[in-house]
Amino acid sequence: MWFYILLMLIEIALCSEYRVVAIRGNEKISMSPGWNTRYDIAILILIIVSAIRYQIGFDFNAYLGVIRNYKGKQLAWVLENGYFELFDNIILYVGAILDAPIISFTIYSIIIFGGLGIAVNKYSVDKGLSIVIYMSIFLVEAFSSIRQTSADIILLLSFGFIKDKKLAKFLVVVLFVTGFHASAIVGAGIYVAYWMSSTIFMMGFVALFLFGRSIAIFITNAFLPKYSQYLSDEVIYTTHSGNLSKFLHLFLLLYSIIMLVLIYRKCNGDRIKQILGVIKIYAVGVLCPFVFGGVTGSRLGRYYLVYIILLFPLCTEVYPKRQRYLMMLPFVMIYIIHLYITALGGDTEYIPYTTWFSAVAGL
């Protein structure tokens, strides 16, 4: 547990844009020394921590088993009998033919955390806050369901296509990420949510929030009964998957809306439109567990929920930097509470943190 707390503190220290005042002649210059370098180091640390972890994550042994199963097989066999998704088969096969599973986990770690670093650097107005939010809410998933998380991040990288109304390019990205997880096809709705009329969106959100679950169950039982099990509210592994997470995200959505109301007159029209667009994306993710159940809904919603790392910084941008640092505290508390619950429950899939090197040494 202490390892993860130390990791969070290191990330905050490296990503925070603290400034100093330098005097050049008669001019005072405010600067943040080495900020870009510190940010790159912070992302590199996350990549390394993810790449060298051993038996950390609910699905770790499943992926390890697949890699071992692919060992000695031809690529044609792997593509025919392995995962449905092309890129996952290739990445896992690389680890198999090199007899080094850590290579596959390293590739996924670069995609996830390298992609996260690029997306935050490109689209976030507060990189430090975005990284803290991601770690607080999504780090567990990033260590577990690495196939879907890869798809999440690549879709996030395409946010520029959404803002610039480049639908065709965005849809190409959506099709591309289905090579990591087939469910990523639902990410096509991100574009629709961002540009939909706020009035129509709000009416649809309320209707689906109140009646969507009953409609989904009715349709599934009537026409697709064998899939009814996927609408279960059962929590299958972490506190972030299932009923607990949906209420956390509902609270964050309401909090973001309140923040928008408070800053409405302090922002120009374009910034308000951008905040409203990202709120609508995030709201779809919040809605999914209430319609499709805690397990399936959380899975489908993740393509939309990750936008909270852009939304919250947008809502707090008008406040002084010191106040924005204070706004990190609730997310740090979420992070620590989750670690405490995990440790209390004796969940050895995340605590203690172990590495490939300790496993080889028999430690």
Steps between C-alpha positions, in 0.01 A plus 500: 500500500780741586654445158187633330480800734864580425428465129218753524717748692778468240255560216354808672848641562611444141181617328430810710573826322658688788653828386796714601572862419829577329633854461664593172616857510199701609254234386338229713437175320276225636605151398448136590849348488525169315125449500481318166793280597345424838172410330678263260674335797165460678354319198813287463468391865140390441608304192776324694282426804238347272747308282699326775208411727449130568162345588360848549154534351195276496567379144879471524512120525245468220723697263807310621321172429412612148864594430618160622233331291620684189859381556612266224194576287503649152357851456231361269383270781498789747292720269251219445473367855603788724320819595248640255695828493794517258737735684468313830596176331807661347615669823456185707661288229812719509543415868451132418752470218761692700419289808476826692144586611631824647543626141125474438420679825756768413338562161158538664649731765652725235168517314300572816719737697697640207170569326359649819799733527459618141122547531526695826784714367300578185148551633507573875520853641653362821727201442571435868132490595420270206768249600386501864138440394601216268702329771222544756225351287650291222837365616350169614339442159824599328676221693227248430297518178791619290336421166202726559712766668718516189186564296383765752821696469529483122144630472590782739792589273249559218317774694643759259304341214182542704562867577588573136193312370711249308250217527655276234843505667344437840307198369822361353652518849193327647536214252874484573455463877258210454825317426569530873147445634188434296282698741683818392247532219270669754754783511350630174234661718761735650479720190120506512493586871746789460306672223142412597271784606525541878120520533437180306785328683363596842152372414641173374729464803214544749275258310768231480604555861143437615386232255805379307576208732149357472503544122840330467392204715172462310664507156778262607264247660263514202748481212846413640435287812846337498653845555282588799779394738707796378249744649586377850586749774750256651836653589761263360826648615603844615299768676531694175304237305132489574261680728748701704664658197171609344410709802851647514473612139146629551632716784788628283255582219278703733807668647624595151159645410502710818850620412378597152216705649746680730743589221244564223547878496877477528551306175455597136244332279743261331633371831145446632412303185809284547418434866140413413620263227737315735234490774263328257767242410565429866126489575454214252761302692323578827170384353624164367509308835148620585371362169714190440586401857812544708727259313417546131408865551833580664682331215310685227506827689877511537544631145309808615596521868868557428407851380471606864877558485434780249168618641597584855807709404279694256253573779771622738720690255367843605617453859848596623759224488513461877128432512532247219762313699254480789248351257736204457434398859160330448650283227802415713257398776308279254832338408600439863155371601507252216845381603380463859194298396719283277752438779224438755343240274831318461498551123840360399439583133609859565663508845787456558656627179738240356724497192627249247845537653384400848317204348814382318704540817237304693432790738 
